Each structure stands twice: as C-alpha cells, then as structure tokens.
Amino acid sequence: MTIVSSHSSPAICNPSSVSDFITLLKPGVMTLVVFTGLAGMVVPQLTGLGHINLFQQIIALACIALASGSGGAMNMWYDRDIDAIMTRTKKRPIPSGLIAPDDALAFGLFLAAFSVMIMGLALNWVAAFILAFAIFFYVVIYTMWLKRSTPQNIVIGGAAGAFPPMIGWAAVTGDITLQPFLLFMIIFLWTPPHFWALALYKNDDYTRAGVPMMPVVAGAKATKKQMLFYTYLLTACTLLLPLLNMAGLIYIASTLLLDIIFLYHIHKTTLDNTDKWARKTFGFSILYLFVLFTAMMLDGWFLYPI
C-alpha cells in the first residue's frame, strides 16, 4: 500500500482567519473530549473522593480543551497530504491553503505546552502528566505511527480519546484508581465501533489515501464482526460501574437502554450492504456517549447530593 508523503503541502493563497485556527482545533472532537473530562471531574466530587473549587474546574476544563485542540492542530499538520486527498477532509485549513503547515505545528506545540503547564500549576502534576501523555499518544503513537501502519490503528490509538475522564479525575483527586480506569475503558471500547462505522462509508476515501483502516484491509464483513465484538465488550464494561458504587438506577436504566439500541444499530449494520446503517450507527454512537456520561453525572447527583 502506497502512502503519500506527509511533507508535501499546498501554497498559501489566502490569509488565515480566527475561524481557520478554530477549525484547526477540531471543535467537534473537542466538545466530546471536554464533556467526558467534565464527567471525570464531577463523579469523584459527588462521591466524596475529592473537591476542587469552581475556578479550578474551569481551568482544568480549559486545559483539557486546549490540549485536545493542540492534538487536532498537530494531527492536521502531519496528515495534510492525505487530508488533501480525502473528500471528508480536503476543505480543512491546511489543504485549502488557509494556514501554513509550520504555523499549524507551532500553534499546536504552543497550546500543548501551555495547557500542560497550567494544569500542573493550577491543579496538580499527576493530571498534567496524563494530559501530556494523552497529547503525545494521539500525535506520535496514533497519528505518526499507527494510523498509516496497521488496521489496528483506531483500536490502539483510541486510547488517546479515552484519557479525558482520567485527567478530570486526577485533577480532582490527585491520583488514579480503578474507577477512572473504568471510565477510560468505556471510551476505549466505544471507539472501534464508533470510528469503524465512519470508515465503512468513507472506505473509498481511506483507500485513495492509502490509510490501512480495517474496512480497507480486512473488508466490510470482517470489520462489522469486530464492531459487534467490541460493542458487546462495551456493554459488559458499562454494567460494571454500579459494582464500584459509581452509579445507581438512573445510570443502570439509561445504559441498558443505550446498550440495547447501540447493539441494534450494530446488528443492522452487519446485515446492511449499503451505507445506511453505518451512517446511522456513527451518528448514534456520539449520542450514546453523551447520554451515558450525562446519566453517570445525574446518578451521582441523586446518590450523593451536595
């Protein structure tokens, strides 16, 4: 499989705007990252495992957001060659010629350093270290290494997106225990069926770009089987939270319903020879994670009212 060079880039033909730099931060991804980071901060406070004031919470969320944005900027810097080929990404600021690659890299590096330093100074260095490692994992391990070398890229690389609840938890408690690791595992197991649903209906894009996503290498049928496998593992993982006194009836009822609907979508996707159910599954998977973590926080509020 031929991979185009990551060092080629278009000439800059238009001046950069603030909105171009905001796009560079991947605000859609950032929203989900910040929300799961918020859950990681709220749950230990509601269960009496730690406390930080409102100002510190705002700083921690801002650091998580900026770190996510830094990863997005450096991801777009490195992937500018394949972004120019894929229909989903060809209008991004760098392949569009709106932001120079060097500017994007400098912007990402500055945000990374700034967010880690502020997290360490304002909260604690355990949270800052995990934040730094999450950026490193996404940019170096996933973007620069795994994405172009193995169909397991999103499985292993998905760990990068699973760190925010652990970061939020560490910001509050100053340490990491089994409980935040379980939140990590929920997102880790959610990522393959979520992203492979997208890869199924964007298979032509990844094929043209030479990116060995699972549907490109193993085919749609094998990918769908693995999506089903990971979704069953995810279901089992979500049901472990009540055993650790992290959730009650609101969460249990919500996650049972969500898991049933998610499994229904995955099963329909496995039987569908078109893109219809893959698209529906991708859309629902995002809603799934938002509702699941919302139920987690609501349950904590009613179980342990402040």
NORZIQUI-V916248 format. One record per pair of residues at least 24 apart in sequence whose ideal C-beta (glycine too) atoms are under 7 Angstrom apart, sorted by the first residue. I is the first residue (numbers start at 1). J is the second residue. D is the distance in whole Angstrom. If there is no record, write none. Layout:
I_J_D + I_J_D
This chain:
1_210_5 + 1_212_6 + 2_210_5 + 3_148_5 + 3_210_5 + 4_81_5 + 4_82_6 + 4_85_7 + 4_210_6 + 5_81_6 + 6_78_6 + 6_79_7 + 6_81_5 + 8_81_5 + 9_80_5 + 9_94_7 + 9_101_5 + 10_84_7 + 10_95_6 + 10_97_5 + 11_97_6 + 12_97_5 + 12_100_5 + 13_97_4 + 14_97_6 + 14_98_5 + 16_98_6 + 16_99_5 + 20_93_4 + 20_98_5 + 20_99_5 + 21_99_7 + 21_107_7 + 23_92_7 + 23_93_5 + 24_72_6 + 24_73_5 + 24_76_6 + 24_93_6 + 24_99_6 + 24_104_6 + 24_107_7 + 25_69_3 + 25_72_5 + 25_73_6 + 26_69_7 + 26_72_3 + 29_68_7 + 29_72_6 + 30_65_6 + 30_68_5 + 30_69_6 + 32_286_7 + 32_289_7 + 33_64_6 + 33_68_4 + 33_161_7 + 33_164_5 + 34_61_6 + 34_64_6 + 34_65_5 + 35_290_6 + 35_293_6 + 36_164_5 + 36_165_5 + 36_187_6 + 36_293_6 + 37_61_6 + 37_64_4 + 37_164_4 + 37_165_6 + 37_167_6 + 37_168_4 + 38_168_6 + 39_165_6 + 39_168_7 + 39_293_4 + 39_296_6 + 39_297_6 + 40_164_6 + 40_165_3 + 40_166_6 + 40_167_7 + 40_168_3 + 40_169_4 + 40_180_6 + 40_183_6 + 41_168_4 + 41_171_6 + 41_172_5 + 42_297_5 + 42_300_7 + 43_246_6 + 43_296_6 + 43_297_7 + 43_300_5 + 44_169_6 + 44_172_5 + 44_173_5 + 45_172_6 + 46_300_4 + 46_301_6 + 46_304_5 + 46_306_7 + 47_300_6 + 47_304_5 + 48_304_6 + 49_173_6 + 50_172_4 + 50_173_4 + 51_172_7 + 52_123_7 + 52_171_7 + 52_172_5 + 56_122_6 + 56_123_6 + 59_118_7 + 59_122_5 + 59_123_7 + 60_119_7 + 60_123_5 + 60_168_7 + 60_171_4 + 63_115_4 + 63_118_5 + 63_119_4 + 63_131_6 + 64_164_6 + 64_167_6 + 64_168_7 + 66_111_5 + 66_114_7 + 66_115_4 + 67_112_6 + 67_115_4 + 67_131_5 + 67_134_7 + 67_135_5 + 69_111_6 + 70_108_5 + 70_111_4 + 70_112_4 + 70_115_7 + 70_135_6 + 71_135_5 + 71_138_4 + 71_139_6 + 73_104_5 + 73_107_5 + 73_108_3 + 73_111_7 + 74_105_6 + 74_108_4 + 74_139_5 + 75_138_7 + 75_139_7 + 75_143_5 + 76_104_6 + 77_101_5 + 77_104_4 + 77_105_5 + 77_108_6 + 78_143_5 + 78_144_6 + 79_143_7 + 82_209_4 + 82_211_6 + 85_208_5 + 85_209_5 + 86_205_4 + 86_208_7 + 86_209_5 + 87_205_6 + 88_202_6 + 88_205_6 + 123_171_4 + 124_170_7 + 124_171_7 + 124_174_5 + 126_170_5 + 126_174_6 + 126_175_6 + 127_167_5 + 127_170_4 + 127_171_4 + 130_163_6 + 130_166_6 + 130_167_5 + 130_170_6 + 131_167_5 + 134_160_6 + 134_163_4 + 134_167_7 + 147_211_6 + 148_211_6 + 150_212_6 + 151_212_5 + 151_213_7 + 151_214_5 + 151_217_4 + 151_218_6 + 154_191_6 + 154_192_6 + 154_195_5 + 154_196_7 + 155_192_5 + 158_188_6 + 158_191_3 + 158_192_6 + 159_188_6 + 161_187_6 + 161_191_6 + 162_187_4 + 162_188_4 + 178_244_7 + 179_244_6 + 179_246_6 + 182_237_7 + 182_240_6 + 182_241_6 + 182_244_7 + 185_237_5 + 186_234_7 + 186_237_5 + 186_238_6 + 189_230_6 + 189_233_5 + 189_234_4 + 189_237_6 + 190_234_5 + 190_285_7 + 190_289_6 + 192_226_7 + 192_227_7 + 192_230_4 + 193_227_4 + 193_230_5 + 193_231_5 + 193_266_6 + 193_285_7 + 194_282_7 + 194_285_4 + 196_223_5 + 196_227_5 + 197_227_7 + 197_269_7 + 197_278_5 + 197_281_4 + 197_282_4 + 197_285_6 + 198_282_5 + 200_275_7 + 200_278_4 + 201_275_4 + 201_278_5 + 201_279_6 + 224_269_6 + 224_270_4 + 227_266_6 + 227_269_7 + 228_266_5 + 228_270_6 + 231_262_6 + 231_263_6 + 231_266_5 + 235_259_4 + 235_263_7 + 238_292_7 + 247_296_6 + 247_299_5 + 248_299_5 + 248_302_7 + 248_303_5 + 250_295_6 + 250_298_5 + 250_299_4 + 250_302_6 + 251_295_5 + 251_296_5 + 251_299_4 + 254_291_6 + 254_292_7 + 254_295_4 + 255_292_6 + 255_295_7 + 258_288_5 + 258_291_6 + 258_292_6 + 262_288_5
